[in-house]
Amino acid sequence: MARCVATFQCQLVVTVFPSSRDDRYNAIKKLCCVECPVPSQVIIARTIGDQKKLRAVTQKIALQINCKLGGELWSVKIPTVCACQLFWFCEQLGC
């Protein structure tokens, strides 16, 4: 796998495991964090196996992947109100 990641210059490695095992998880994370630095997402098959929860789970996985690739999880546009308050404050003082 290390050769594959290095050869193809992957931007992301997504691995689906049939069950949760720390040794496999640690090996993937070591490979992707130390040997060939690339973001990685490990998914347990049971997590994506329930059809009723599949949409919610895939949305959460997509958010995690987006964040790992440098995207923002949430963004809020806050209007600039400060300028209006300063204008009012200056008008009261006679600026």
Rosetta blueprint (number, residue, H / E / L):
1 M L
2 A H
3 R H
4 C H
5 V H
6 A H
7 T H
8 F H
9 Q L
10 C L
11 Q L
12 L L
13 V E
14 V E
15 T E
16 V E
17 F E
18 P L
19 S L
20 S L
21 R L
22 D H
23 D H
24 R H
25 Y H
26 N H
27 A H
28 I H
29 K H
30 K H
31 L H
32 C H
33 C H
34 V H
35 E H
36 C L
37 P L
38 V L
39 P L
40 S E
41 Q E
42 V E
43 I E
44 I E
45 A H
46 R H
47 T H
48 I H
49 G H
50 D L
51 Q L
52 K L
53 K L
54 L H
55 R H
56 A H
57 V H
58 T H
59 Q H
60 K H
61 I H
62 A H
63 L H
64 Q H
65 I H
66 N H
67 C H
68 K H
69 L L
70 G L
71 G L
72 E L
73 L L
74 W L
75 S L
76 V L
77 K L
78 I L
79 P L
80 T L
81 V L
82 C H
83 A H
84 C H
85 Q H
86 L H
87 F H
88 W H
89 F H
90 C H
91 E H
92 Q H
93 L H
94 G L
95 C L
